[in-house]
Amino acid sequence: MPSKTSGTSCFSAFVSLFGGGPKISTPSKDAFYWDRPANFDTLHNGAILRSRPVDLVYFPGFQDPPLQAWQVAYKTKAQDGMTPQVTVTTIIRPSTARKDSDGAWHLLSYQSKCDSASPNCRTSYALRAGNDYKLGALSEQVFMEPCLDRGWIVLVPDYESETDAFGAGPQSAYATLDGIRAALAFADLGIADADGKVNAKVTLWGYSGGALATGWAAQKQPSYAPELPVVGASIGGVPADLNAIAVRVNKTIAAGLYIGVMAGLSNAYPELASWLDSNATPAGKKAFAAAKSTSFGVVMKDNINLDVVGTCFNASLVDPLGQKIPAQIIEENKVGLDGAAPTMPMQVYHSIHDEVVPVKTVDDLVDTWAKSGSTIEYVRDTLSEHVVLSFTGCAAAIDWIQTRFDGEPPLARPGKPRITTVFTSLESDDAKITLGAGRQSELNDLLETKYKQPNRKWWT
């Protein structure tokens, strides 16, 4: 599909064009994110509370005509499945959005790699012009652009929801699925027929932290939101087992993940917050508190190679996550828990050399879902590490999502996953066909000039 932008010095263009314009309020100081109407308790999950049109940060190739975008605040529920919450989704409509031959609109729910326990690092804020969190959009919009090129309407929920619960699976699922409900009911989007009905096909996509939300949403959808017209979901680098990740990343470049996830989960679980208060060292308390007030990138940079176990917890705790309260909470957020499995077709892609998420945990997830009858195409990559695969695997993910919109039958069968081992590359002919030469160059430029610099392997 032809692209709308040149790849020449795309990263420089991003940096130079993100600035300018009036500053907007951070979410913590913006009532749009928090206010509840008088009838809030009587509203259903997914009910729209309010909306506003917004200007987005610079999206190359979408200046004339520009993208239409709105923020929509809606009702959802918390990790406990009962407590009501408010969160926000960003809805982005390209001028090329059209119904397909089946008369259906194509909507993609894109779960970003937010990965922050701070309210001021939400993706809705990062995508809005005038924000002070530029890199939060930079790491996401390059993956949205090829989707918008195709005329897909893109939904970007703040799936960590009202409590900014990084790592909380059920809460992320509710917010994602309720965000789709809100989008389908949003009149200003202009996709309802004259009788008010909406004919749509919906897909989901997420990588890394976004894959946790997407995976949980996919397995919750049959019971929580069976009415949604979801035709498939793609997840890459999925953090299926948070305990295995914590063990893997301690004392490594990605040690900040341990800090960030514990901070995020403590936002969802008061008992974990109390446990940390009793069992964290002064240095640990400082690190967990900092993670609730700053971005993922800063948390990662500040904790590179940290011995989290030895520094942040009391010396008597040789295995902090093995203690009753954290162990129970970590288990509750394991993807594939209690036999929950997607009924929609799934694509799972993962690097066998992933330095953050052990490939065995994803192998096990695929096996668990398959035993419950899920239809899964599982791609195991032989070259990339965690961050790189988010780039090199995106073209295949977009192509797979397109086949779901087109109604093509999956290559896998229920309970019988199709597993392939491949070498992914952004420079392949297939990637060029899927992304277009301009978008391919843009992604490759960002990967090579930003994320492949010496001694750098992360979003820092």
Steps between C-alpha positions, in 0.01 A plus 500: 500500500648836403625717783443870542837602634865493414736319732768770470615595847164410651627503854634853456165604359322354801721687745473831318126488445376368834547833675306823470145604578331565833569264787220278625426391857640172621240229572546537876382862470239449228144438622417333168681192630332480839156661525201274551146608412226476761358186338840329470408197712199421281693501172615183326865422442613663177255788543633829364537768767628784280712562192708770337672543165877524535799598292760227474877517499659492157410192294711504181290483185171604657503879468268545201241387579581466870400218726185543706547414866295499816554409861209312653466445876299191587401275788685176564589295805799427716721199554257354754228482234261710708631849575400750227768711337542771239752482221558653156548375148639694205311438176683583178320503166690545172328671209525174305282302743237316297271200529627179343313282250307349790383845602716493814735761644844383609594592858832411661534519878871571545631439852816706539816426695402752770684310776470775761334523841473879466177674391701758309650243264176373353494444126203733448711782642808401300306503172346842555673810367642726769607225739829475691544128434625489142669158499184332623347565159820452302523136606140429393383705205747347254306176542162669465586686180502197265159406643360848442643485146266206442198700609460321830346695787744464791391490864769553764366434851667605823460139605690534829188695590425738784761356738782472243543134584799395287503119491137448607345257252125497573480879542679545168256261335192678632630841393592372153166330435298785649698739281381309194143520628536875542647546151220303335246721679679829429271695267759758392710226342234484229489126441140431605240434231184707470328267745782544751654157449872450448641232270864458599782251517733549794853372551747541786877542496760548769868441562677452835295683765235553234499126436419432864191719466410352162550141610288553809232677294496215249447238767244710691296597193289181473367543854522877554413649160364223274299751297808670358571421132865407560654300215855450629784615724877517454741502794879517499756476779218416739596512871299191582668425835608804703694293753715342229570846359601637841748216545635556148547878520645541851855642478460567125440800276126433538494489883272804500218275383505329839463841669234628261277194513509481879409869516221453247353196672509682834275762339243224444552305822499694831625187675810498279559869573487420872729201455756713316481762773589233756758307299680750277824668600525881494664470158220273385228733625667785315519298177138383516378852578701643210344247264158644582598850395714459191518328163600149408817623332618684811425200723698277266794741482513559875505129583731352237674188634347550845488204736135561586481207740814599689441876497125557522383236747591417858797266527286222646308470171709279274201449270270805534253391234472160665338656807128437539357839399719578197497136387122490497476830315758403239314174441168684456650698212644207307365487145312175441387475861222260600433366152392836357575495128419703188235381258611753236793406271834593655845584369784471752855603408805479721878492481668182619787728614275743691713628787197610704216254444619137506380328184391196701233707673352587161534142376307396811233766443442383143475142624258601778273692265514225239386243755194720553429502126647833391603558138860624508766583244824511699810653342832444678772737380864387486676837480347783702506588866205653683505859377620423149217254435247775564638654181591197291179315585256783436457448125399137543259600778336765282476256209341239726249755632412593142415137424263500796324809367487336156331193644766253393502175699783468755786266415461334841208295625330499840722320748769444238736799489707569191854554627770640273859602568612790284758774450319834513632814335377851432694496176323206337290528186197384698548784748527748213179372345311519830636831627583684180852622428460824696367345820753219475779756480349705784489201735846382401641850545357523852626152587852559372551860614321480834479147634809329359760743626798350688420381853132568452238227487196663652251789497729724705 
